[in-house]
Amino acid sequence: MNVDLPVDAVEAVTEAEKVGVLFNAIGPRRLRLVTHLDVSGDGFDDGLEALVGALKTAVSRA
C-alpha cells in the first residue's frame, strides 16, 4: 500500500520506528507499507494502532 502524507515521510518513519513499526519512505511525503506473510490478525491490528499513533505524532509536530 502506498500512502501520501501531509508531513515529511522521514519524520513519519522515525516516529513509527520508536513504537516498533518499520516501513519505507519512497518520496518526500509518500510511504510504502507491507506486512510479513505470517503476521496474525491481532498482530496486524496492533501494528496498525501503533502506526496511527506515530503518524498522529508526526502530523502534530508539522
mmCIF file of the N, C-alpha and C atoms, coordinates in Angstrom:
data_MODEL
# 
_entry.id   MODEL 
# 
loop_
_atom_site.group_PDB 
_atom_site.id 
_atom_site.type_symbol 
_atom_site.label_atom_id 
_atom_site.label_alt_id 
_atom_site.label_comp_id 
_atom_site.label_asym_id 
_atom_site.label_entity_id 
_atom_site.label_seq_id 
_atom_site.pdbx_PDB_ins_code 
_atom_site.Cartn_x 
_atom_site.Cartn_y 
_atom_site.Cartn_z 
_atom_site.occupancy 
_atom_site.B_iso_or_equiv 
_atom_site.pdbx_formal_charge 
_atom_site.auth_seq_id 
_atom_site.auth_comp_id 
_atom_site.auth_asym_id 
_atom_site.auth_atom_id 
_atom_site.pdbx_PDB_model_num 
ATOM 1   N N  . MET A 1 1  ? 0.849  -1.160  0.000  1.00 0.00 ? 1  MET A N  1 
ATOM 2   C CA . MET A 1 1  ? 0.000  0.000   0.000  1.00 0.00 ? 1  MET A CA 1 
ATOM 3   C C  . MET A 1 1  ? 0.897  1.226   0.000  1.00 0.00 ? 1  MET A C  1 
ATOM 4   N N  . ASN A 1 2  ? 0.596  2.200   -0.822 1.00 0.00 ? 2  ASN A N  1 
ATOM 5   C CA . ASN A 1 2  ? 1.285  3.486   -0.805 1.00 0.00 ? 2  ASN A CA 1 
ATOM 6   C C  . ASN A 1 2  ? 0.393  4.500   -0.105 1.00 0.00 ? 2  ASN A C  1 
ATOM 7   N N  . VAL A 1 3  ? 0.988  5.355   0.698  1.00 0.00 ? 3  VAL A N  1 
ATOM 8   C CA . VAL A 1 3  ? 0.252  6.350   1.467  1.00 0.00 ? 3  VAL A CA 1 
ATOM 9   C C  . VAL A 1 3  ? 0.869  7.714   1.220  1.00 0.00 ? 3  VAL A C  1 
ATOM 10  N N  . ASP A 1 4  ? 0.044  8.696   0.833  1.00 0.00 ? 4  ASP A N  1 
ATOM 11  C CA . ASP A 1 4  ? 0.503  10.076  0.708  1.00 0.00 ? 4  ASP A CA 1 
ATOM 12  C C  . ASP A 1 4  ? 0.217  10.799  2.018  1.00 0.00 ? 4  ASP A C  1 
ATOM 13  N N  . LEU A 1 5  ? 1.189  11.575  2.501  1.00 0.00 ? 5  LEU A N  1 
ATOM 14  C CA . LEU A 1 5  ? 1.107  12.214  3.816  1.00 0.00 ? 5  LEU A CA 1 
ATOM 15  C C  . LEU A 1 5  ? 1.080  13.731  3.728  1.00 0.00 ? 5  LEU A C  1 
ATOM 16  N N  . PRO A 1 6  ? 0.520  14.376  4.760  1.00 0.00 ? 6  PRO A N  1 
ATOM 17  C CA . PRO A 1 6  ? 0.598  15.829  4.853  1.00 0.00 ? 6  PRO A CA 1 
ATOM 18  C C  . PRO A 1 6  ? 1.878  16.295  5.554  1.00 0.00 ? 6  PRO A C  1 
ATOM 19  N N  . VAL A 1 7  ? 2.780  15.364  5.873  1.00 0.00 ? 7  VAL A N  1 
ATOM 20  C CA . VAL A 1 7  ? 4.034  15.675  6.567  1.00 0.00 ? 7  VAL A CA 1 
ATOM 21  C C  . VAL A 1 7  ? 5.186  14.961  5.879  1.00 0.00 ? 7  VAL A C  1 
ATOM 22  N N  . ASP A 1 8  ? 6.400  15.300  6.283  1.00 0.00 ? 8  ASP A N  1 
ATOM 23  C CA . ASP A 1 8  ? 7.601  14.670  5.756  1.00 0.00 ? 8  ASP A CA 1 
ATOM 24  C C  . ASP A 1 8  ? 7.598  13.171  6.058  1.00 0.00 ? 8  ASP A C  1 
ATOM 25  N N  . ALA A 1 9  ? 7.813  12.354  5.049  1.00 0.00 ? 9  ALA A N  1 
ATOM 26  C CA . ALA A 1 9  ? 7.777  10.904  5.215  1.00 0.00 ? 9  ALA A CA 1 
ATOM 27  C C  . ALA A 1 9  ? 8.863  10.402  6.161  1.00 0.00 ? 9  ALA A C  1 
ATOM 28  N N  . VAL A 1 10 ? 10.029 11.014  6.142  1.00 0.00 ? 10 VAL A N  1 
ATOM 29  C CA . VAL A 1 10 ? 11.113 10.581  7.031  1.00 0.00 ? 10 VAL A CA 1 
ATOM 30  C C  . VAL A 1 10 ? 10.711 10.781  8.491  1.00 0.00 ? 10 VAL A C  1 
ATOM 31  N N  . GLU A 1 11 ? 10.013 11.871  8.788  1.00 0.00 ? 11 GLU A N  1 
ATOM 32  C CA . GLU A 1 11 ? 9.524  12.111  10.152 1.00 0.00 ? 11 GLU A CA 1 
ATOM 33  C C  . GLU A 1 11 ? 8.539  11.012  10.563 1.00 0.00 ? 11 GLU A C  1 
ATOM 34  N N  . ALA A 1 12 ? 7.663  10.614  9.654  1.00 0.00 ? 12 ALA A N  1 
ATOM 35  C CA . ALA A 1 12 ? 6.710  9.542   9.947  1.00 0.00 ? 12 ALA A CA 1 
ATOM 36  C C  . ALA A 1 12 ? 7.439  8.228   10.208 1.00 0.00 ? 12 ALA A C  1 
ATOM 37  N N  . VAL A 1 13 ? 8.447  7.917   9.392  1.00 0.00 ? 13 VAL A N  1 
ATOM 38  C CA . VAL A 1 13 ? 9.235  6.698   9.577  1.00 0.00 ? 13 VAL A CA 1 
ATOM 39  C C  . VAL A 1 13 ? 9.929  6.720   10.937 1.00 0.00 ? 13 VAL A C  1 
ATOM 40  N N  . THR A 1 14 ? 10.508 7.851   11.296 1.00 0.00 ? 14 THR A N  1 
ATOM 41  C CA . THR A 1 14 ? 11.214 7.984   12.576 1.00 0.00 ? 14 THR A CA 1 
ATOM 42  C C  . THR A 1 14 ? 10.276 7.758   13.750 1.00 0.00 ? 14 THR A C  1 
ATOM 43  N N  . GLU A 1 15 ? 9.101  8.358   13.717 1.00 0.00 ? 15 GLU A N  1 
ATOM 44  C CA . GLU A 1 15 ? 8.136  8.190   14.809 1.00 0.00 ? 15 GLU A CA 1 
ATOM 45  C C  . GLU A 1 15 ? 7.656  6.744   14.893 1.00 0.00 ? 15 GLU A C  1 
ATOM 46  N N  . ALA A 1 16 ? 7.411  6.117   13.761 1.00 0.00 ? 16 ALA A N  1 
ATOM 47  C CA . ALA A 1 16 ? 6.939  4.732   13.762 1.00 0.00 ? 16 ALA A CA 1 
ATOM 48  C C  . ALA A 1 16 ? 8.008  3.775   14.285 1.00 0.00 ? 16 ALA A C  1 
ATOM 49  N N  . GLU A 1 17 ? 9.267  4.024   13.948 1.00 0.00 ? 17 GLU A N  1 
ATOM 50  C CA . GLU A 1 17 ? 10.352 3.176   14.457 1.00 0.00 ? 17 GLU A CA 1 
ATOM 51  C C  . GLU A 1 17 ? 10.387 3.175   15.977 1.00 0.00 ? 17 GLU A C  1 
ATOM 52  N N  . LYS A 1 18 ? 10.037 4.312   16.590 1.00 0.00 ? 18 LYS A N  1 
ATOM 53  C CA . LYS A 1 18 ? 10.031 4.420   18.050 1.00 0.00 ? 18 LYS A CA 1 
ATOM 54  C C  . LYS A 1 18 ? 9.032  3.467   18.696 1.00 0.00 ? 18 LYS A C  1 
ATOM 55  N N  . VAL A 1 19 ? 7.983  3.084   17.958 1.00 0.00 ? 19 VAL A N  1 
ATOM 56  C CA . VAL A 1 19 ? 6.970  2.174   18.506 1.00 0.00 ? 19 VAL A CA 1 
ATOM 57  C C  . VAL A 1 19 ? 7.039  0.791   17.849 1.00 0.00 ? 19 VAL A C  1 
ATOM 58  N N  . GLY A 1 20 ? 8.128  0.520   17.122 1.00 0.00 ? 20 GLY A N  1 
ATOM 59  C CA . GLY A 1 20 ? 8.365  -0.810  16.583 1.00 0.00 ? 20 GLY A CA 1 
ATOM 60  C C  . GLY A 1 20 ? 7.709  -1.121  15.256 1.00 0.00 ? 20 GLY A C  1 
ATOM 61  N N  . VAL A 1 21 ? 7.254  -0.104  14.533 1.00 0.00 ? 21 VAL A N  1 
ATOM 62  C CA . VAL A 1 21 ? 6.652  -0.315  13.215 1.00 0.00 ? 21 VAL A CA 1 
ATOM 63  C C  . VAL A 1 21 ? 7.646  0.179   12.171 1.00 0.00 ? 21 VAL A C  1 
ATOM 64  N N  . LEU A 1 22 ? 8.011  -0.700  11.245 1.00 0.00 ? 22 LEU A N  1 
ATOM 65  C CA . LEU A 1 22 ? 9.019  -0.371  10.239 1.00 0.00 ? 22 LEU A CA 1 
ATOM 66  C C  . LEU A 1 22 ? 8.388  -0.314  8.857  1.00 0.00 ? 22 LEU A C  1 
ATOM 67  N N  . PHE A 1 23 ? 8.723  0.718   8.094  1.00 0.00 ? 23 PHE A N  1 
ATOM 68  C CA . PHE A 1 23 ? 8.283  0.850   6.711  1.00 0.00 ? 23 PHE A CA 1 
ATOM 69  C C  . PHE A 1 23 ? 9.214  1.824   6.013  1.00 0.00 ? 23 PHE A C  1 
ATOM 70  N N  . ASN A 1 24 ? 8.985  2.071   4.735  1.00 0.00 ? 24 ASN A N  1 
ATOM 71  C CA . ASN A 1 24 ? 9.902  2.876   3.937  1.00 0.00 ? 24 ASN A CA 1 
ATOM 72  C C  . ASN A 1 24 ? 9.275  4.177   3.469  1.00 0.00 ? 24 ASN A C  1 
ATOM 73  N N  . ALA A 1 25 ? 10.081 5.225   3.455  1.00 0.00 ? 25 ALA A N  1 
ATOM 74  C CA . ALA A 1 25 ? 9.720  6.466   2.777  1.00 0.00 ? 25 ALA A CA 1 
ATOM 75  C C  . ALA A 1 25 ? 10.168 6.302   1.329  1.00 0.00 ? 25 ALA A C  1 
ATOM 76  N N  . ILE A 1 26 ? 9.246  6.455   0.381  1.00 0.00 ? 26 ILE A N  1 
ATOM 77  C CA . ILE A 1 26 ? 9.599  6.300   -1.031 1.00 0.00 ? 26 ILE A CA 1 
ATOM 78  C C  . ILE A 1 26 ? 9.501  7.624   -1.780 1.00 0.00 ? 26 ILE A C  1 
ATOM 79  N N  . GLY A 1 27 ? 9.272  8.676   -1.047 1.00 0.00 ? 27 GLY A N  1 
ATOM 80  C CA . GLY A 1 27 ? 9.206  10.022  -1.599 1.00 0.00 ? 27 GLY A CA 1 
ATOM 81  C C  . GLY A 1 27 ? 9.126  10.999  -0.449 1.00 0.00 ? 27 GLY A C  1 
ATOM 82  N N  . PRO A 1 28 ? 9.138  12.276  -0.739 1.00 0.00 ? 28 PRO A N  1 
ATOM 83  C CA . PRO A 1 28 ? 9.114  13.277  0.330  1.00 0.00 ? 28 PRO A CA 1 
ATOM 84  C C  . PRO A 1 28 ? 7.897  13.165  1.248  1.00 0.00 ? 28 PRO A C  1 
ATOM 85  N N  . ARG A 1 29 ? 6.767  12.737  0.719  1.00 0.00 ? 29 ARG A N  1 
ATOM 86  C CA . ARG A 1 29 ? 5.539  12.613  1.507  1.00 0.00 ? 29 ARG A CA 1 
ATOM 87  C C  . ARG A 1 29 ? 4.802  11.311  1.204  1.00 0.00 ? 29 ARG A C  1 
ATOM 88  N N  . ARG A 1 30 ? 5.548  10.305  0.791  1.00 0.00 ? 30 ARG A N  1 
ATOM 89  C CA . ARG A 1 30 ? 4.924  9.028   0.422  1.00 0.00 ? 30 ARG A CA 1 
ATOM 90  C C  . ARG A 1 30 ? 5.612  7.880   1.140  1.00 0.00 ? 30 ARG A C  1 
ATOM 91  N N  . LEU A 1 31 ? 4.782  6.939   1.626  1.00 0.00 ? 31 LEU A N  1 
ATOM 92  C CA . LEU A 1 31 ? 5.262  5.761   2.345  1.00 0.00 ? 31 LEU A CA 1 
ATOM 93  C C  . LEU A 1 31 ? 4.921  4.500   1.583  1.00 0.00 ? 31 LEU A C  1 
ATOM 94  N N  . ARG A 1 32 ? 5.701  3.472   1.817  1.00 0.00 ? 32 ARG A N  1 
ATOM 95  C CA . ARG A 1 32 ? 5.410  2.129   1.300  1.00 0.00 ? 32 ARG A CA 1 
ATOM 96  C C  . ARG A 1 32 ? 5.310  1.213   2.497  1.00 0.00 ? 32 ARG A C  1 
ATOM 97  N N  . LEU A 1 33 ? 4.160  0.534   2.636  1.00 0.00 ? 33 LEU A N  1 
ATOM 98  C CA . LEU A 1 33 ? 3.925  -0.365  3.758  1.00 0.00 ? 33 LEU A CA 1 
ATOM 99  C C  . LEU A 1 33 ? 3.543  -1.746  3.243  1.00 0.00 ? 33 LEU A C  1 
ATOM 100 N N  . VAL A 1 34 ? 4.122  -2.774  3.850  1.00 0.00 ? 34 VAL A N  1 
ATOM 101 C CA . VAL A 1 34 ? 3.750  -4.164  3.576  1.00 0.00 ? 34 VAL A CA 1 
ATOM 102 C C  . VAL A 1 34 ? 3.787  -4.915  4.901  1.00 0.00 ? 34 VAL A C  1 
ATOM 103 N N  . THR A 1 35 ? 3.104  -6.049  4.954  1.00 0.00 ? 35 THR A N  1 
ATOM 104 C CA . THR A 1 35 ? 3.192  -6.892  6.143  1.00 0.00 ? 35 THR A CA 1 
ATOM 105 C C  . THR A 1 35 ? 3.966  -8.153  5.804  1.00 0.00 ? 35 THR A C  1 
ATOM 106 N N  . HIS A 1 36 ? 4.519  -8.773  6.811  1.00 0.00 ? 36 HIS A N  1 
ATOM 107 C CA . HIS A 1 36 ? 5.175  -10.060 6.654  1.00 0.00 ? 36 HIS A CA 1 
ATOM 108 C C  . HIS A 1 36 ? 4.093  -11.107 6.428  1.00 0.00 ? 36 HIS A C  1 
ATOM 109 N N  . LEU A 1 37 ? 4.429  -12.157 5.728  1.00 0.00 ? 37 LEU A N  1 
ATOM 110 C CA . LEU A 1 37 ? 3.467  -13.199 5.373  1.00 0.00 ? 37 LEU A CA 1 
ATOM 111 C C  . LEU A 1 37 ? 2.772  -13.820 6.576  1.00 0.00 ? 37 LEU A C  1 
ATOM 112 N N  . ASP A 1 38 ? 3.486  -13.972 7.688  1.00 0.00 ? 38 ASP A N  1 
ATOM 113 C CA . ASP A 1 38 ? 2.892  -14.688 8.822  1.00 0.00 ? 38 ASP A CA 1 
ATOM 114 C C  . ASP A 1 38 ? 2.405  -13.780 9.955  1.00 0.00 ? 38 ASP A C  1 
ATOM 115 N N  . VAL A 1 39 ? 2.124  -12.517 9.663  1.00 0.00 ? 39 VAL A N  1 
ATOM 116 C CA . VAL A 1 39 ? 1.565  -11.626 10.685 1.00 0.00 ? 39 VAL A CA 1 
ATOM 117 C C  . VAL A 1 39 ? 0.113  -12.028 10.931 1.00 0.00 ? 39 VAL A C  1 
ATOM 118 N N  . SER A 1 40 ? -0.229 -12.216 12.206 1.00 0.00 ? 40 SER A N  1 
ATOM 119 C CA . SER A 1 40 ? -1.601 -12.601 12.560 1.00 0.00 ? 40 SER A CA 1 
ATOM 120 C C  . SER A 1 40 ? -2.525 -11.392 12.454 1.00 0.00 ? 40 SER A C  1 
ATOM 121 N N  . GLY A 1 41 ? -3.813 -11.650 12.519 1.00 0.00 ? 41 GLY A N  1 
ATOM 122 C CA . GLY A 1 41 ? -4.787 -10.566 12.530 1.00 0.00 ? 41 GLY A CA 1 
ATOM 123 C C  . GLY A 1 41 ? -4.579 -9.640  13.706 1.00 0.00 ? 41 GLY A C  1 
ATOM 124 N N  . ASP A 1 42 ? -4.325 -10.227 14.879 1.00 0.00 ? 42 ASP A N  1 
ATOM 125 C CA . ASP A 1 42 ? -4.071 -9.413  16.070 1.00 0.00 ? 42 ASP A CA 1 
ATOM 126 C C  . ASP A 1 42 ? -2.786 -8.606  15.923 1.00 0.00 ? 42 ASP A C  1 
ATOM 127 N N  . GLY A 1 43 ? -1.760 -9.224  15.348 1.00 0.00 ? 43 GLY A N  1 
ATOM 128 C CA . GLY A 1 43 ? -0.505 -8.515  15.124 1.00 0.00 ? 43 GLY A CA 1 
ATOM 129 C C  . GLY A 1 43 ? -0.687 -7.356  14.159 1.00 0.00 ? 43 GLY A C  1 
ATOM 130 N N  . PHE A 1 44 ? -1.496 -7.583  13.129 1.00 0.00 ? 44 PHE A N  1 
ATOM 131 C CA . PHE A 1 44 ? -1.791 -6.511  12.182 1.00 0.00 ? 44 PHE A CA 1 
ATOM 132 C C  . PHE A 1 44 ? -2.512 -5.361  12.883 1.00 0.00 ? 44 PHE A C  1 
ATOM 133 N N  . ASP A 1 45 ? -3.524 -5.701  13.680 1.00 0.00 ? 45 ASP A N  1 
ATOM 134 C CA . ASP A 1 45 ? -4.277 -4.672  14.411 1.00 0.00 ? 45 ASP A CA 1 
ATOM 135 C C  . ASP A 1 45 ? -3.370 -3.879  15.350 1.00 0.00 ? 45 ASP A C  1 
ATOM 136 N N  . ASP A 1 46 ? -2.488 -4.581  16.060 1.00 0.00 ? 46 ASP A N  1 
ATOM 137 C CA . ASP A 1 46 ? -1.553 -3.907  16.974 1.00 0.00 ? 46 ASP A CA 1 
ATOM 138 C C  . ASP A 1 46 ? -0.618 -2.973  16.209 1.00 0.00 ? 46 ASP A C  1 
ATOM 139 N N  . GLY A 1 47 ? -0.097 -3.460  15.090 1.00 0.00 ? 47 GLY A N  1 
ATOM 140 C CA . GLY A 1 47 ? 0.795  -2.637  14.278 1.00 0.00 ? 47 GLY A CA 1 
ATOM 141 C C  . GLY A 1 47 ? 0.086  -1.427  13.699 1.00 0.00 ? 47 GLY A C  1 
ATOM 142 N N  . LEU A 1 48 ? -1.148 -1.626  13.264 1.00 0.00 ? 48 LEU A N  1 
ATOM 143 C CA . LEU A 1 48 ? -1.916 -0.518  12.710 1.00 0.00 ? 48 LEU A CA 1 
ATOM 144 C C  . LEU A 1 48 ? -2.192 0.546   13.770 1.00 0.00 ? 48 LEU A C  1 
ATOM 145 N N  . GLU A 1 49 ? -2.540 0.109   14.967 1.00 0.00 ? 49 GLU A N  1 
ATOM 146 C CA . GLU A 1 49 ? -2.781 1.048   16.065 1.00 0.00 ? 49 GLU A CA 1 
ATOM 147 C C  . GLU A 1 49 ? -1.510 1.854   16.379 1.00 0.00 ? 49 GLU A C  1 
ATOM 148 N N  . ALA A 1 50 ? -0.378 1.169   16.422 1.00 0.00 ? 50 ALA A N  1 
ATOM 149 C CA . ALA A 1 50 ? 0.894  1.852   16.681 1.00 0.00 ? 50 ALA A CA 1 
ATOM 150 C C  . ALA A 1 50 ? 1.230  2.818   15.547 1.00 0.00 ? 50 ALA A C  1 
ATOM 151 N N  . LEU A 1 51 ? 0.981  2.397   14.314 1.00 0.00 ? 51 LEU A N  1 
ATOM 152 C CA . LEU A 1 51 ? 1.250  3.245   13.156 1.00 0.00 ? 51 LEU A CA 1 
ATOM 153 C C  . LEU A 1 51 ? 0.396  4.508   13.191 1.00 0.00 ? 51 LEU A C  1 
ATOM 154 N N  . VAL A 1 52 ? -0.877 4.363   13.485 1.00 0.00 ? 52 VAL A N  1 
ATOM 155 C CA . VAL A 1 52 ? -1.768 5.527   13.557 1.00 0.00 ? 52 VAL A CA 1 
ATOM 156 C C  . VAL A 1 52 ? -1.273 6.510   14.613 1.00 0.00 ? 52 VAL A C  1 
ATOM 157 N N  . GLY A 1 53 ? -0.887 6.002   15.770 1.00 0.00 ? 53 GLY A N  1 
ATOM 158 C CA . GLY A 1 53 ? -0.359 6.871   16.821 1.00 0.00 ? 53 GLY A CA 1 
ATOM 159 C C  . GLY A 1 53 ? 0.895  7.603   16.379 1.00 0.00 ? 53 GLY A C  1 
ATOM 160 N N  . ALA A 1 54 ? 1.790  6.890   15.714 1.00 0.00 ? 54 ALA A N  1 
ATOM 161 C CA . ALA A 1 54 ? 3.036  7.503   15.242 1.00 0.00 ? 54 ALA A CA 1 
ATOM 162 C C  . ALA A 1 54 ? 2.760  8.573   14.188 1.00 0.00 ? 54 ALA A C  1 
ATOM 163 N N  . LEU A 1 55 ? 1.829  8.303   13.286 1.00 0.00 ? 55 LEU A N  1 
ATOM 164 C CA . LEU A 1 55 ? 1.503  9.291   12.259 1.00 0.00 ? 55 LEU A CA 1 
ATOM 165 C C  . LEU A 1 55 ? 0.843  10.524  12.871 1.00 0.00 ? 55 LEU A C  1 
ATOM 166 N N  . LYS A 1 56 ? -0.011 10.319  13.855 1.00 0.00 ? 56 LYS A N  1 
ATOM 167 C CA . LYS A 1 56 ? -0.622 11.467  14.542 1.00 0.00 ? 56 LYS A CA 1 
ATOM 168 C C  . LYS A 1 56 ? 0.450  12.324  15.209 1.00 0.00 ? 56 LYS A C  1 
ATOM 169 N N  . THR A 1 57 ? 1.445  11.679  15.808 1.00 0.00 ? 57 THR A N  1 
ATOM 170 C CA . THR A 1 57 ? 2.542  12.421  16.432 1.00 0.00 ? 57 THR A CA 1 
ATOM 171 C C  . THR A 1 57 ? 3.310  13.216  15.384 1.00 0.00 ? 57 THR A C  1 
ATOM 172 N N  . ALA A 1 58 ? 3.622  12.583  14.263 1.00 0.00 ? 58 ALA A N  1 
ATOM 173 C CA . ALA A 1 58 ? 4.364  13.269  13.200 1.00 0.00 ? 58 ALA A CA 1 
ATOM 174 C C  . ALA A 1 58 ? 3.573  14.460  12.661 1.00 0.00 ? 58 ALA A C  1 
ATOM 175 N N  . VAL A 1 59 ? 2.272  14.284  12.463 1.00 0.00 ? 59 VAL A N  1 
ATOM 176 C CA . VAL A 1 59 ? 1.436  15.371  11.944 1.00 0.00 ? 59 VAL A CA 1 
ATOM 177 C C  . VAL A 1 59 ? 1.347  16.508  12.956 1.00 0.00 ? 59 VAL A C  1 
ATOM 178 N N  . SER A 1 60 ? 1.246  16.173  14.236 1.00 0.00 ? 60 SER A N  1 
ATOM 179 C CA . SER A 1 60 ? 1.116  17.219  15.257 1.00 0.00 ? 60 SER A CA 1 
ATOM 180 C C  . SER A 1 60 ? 2.382  18.066  15.375 1.00 0.00 ? 60 SER A C  1 
ATOM 181 N N  . ARG A 1 61 ? 3.512  17.512  14.977 1.00 0.00 ? 61 ARG A N  1 
ATOM 182 C CA . ARG A 1 61 ? 4.784  18.248  15.039 1.00 0.00 ? 61 ARG A CA 1 
ATOM 183 C C  . ARG A 1 61 ? 5.035  19.090  13.796 1.00 0.00 ? 61 ARG A C  1 
ATOM 184 N N  . ALA A 1 62 ? 4.245  18.848  12.762 1.00 0.00 ? 62 ALA A N  1 
ATOM 185 C CA . ALA A 1 62 ? 4.458  19.558  11.481 1.00 0.00 ? 62 ALA A CA 1 
ATOM 186 C C  . ALA A 1 62 ? 4.004  21.005  11.553 1.00 0.00 ? 62 ALA A C  1 
# 
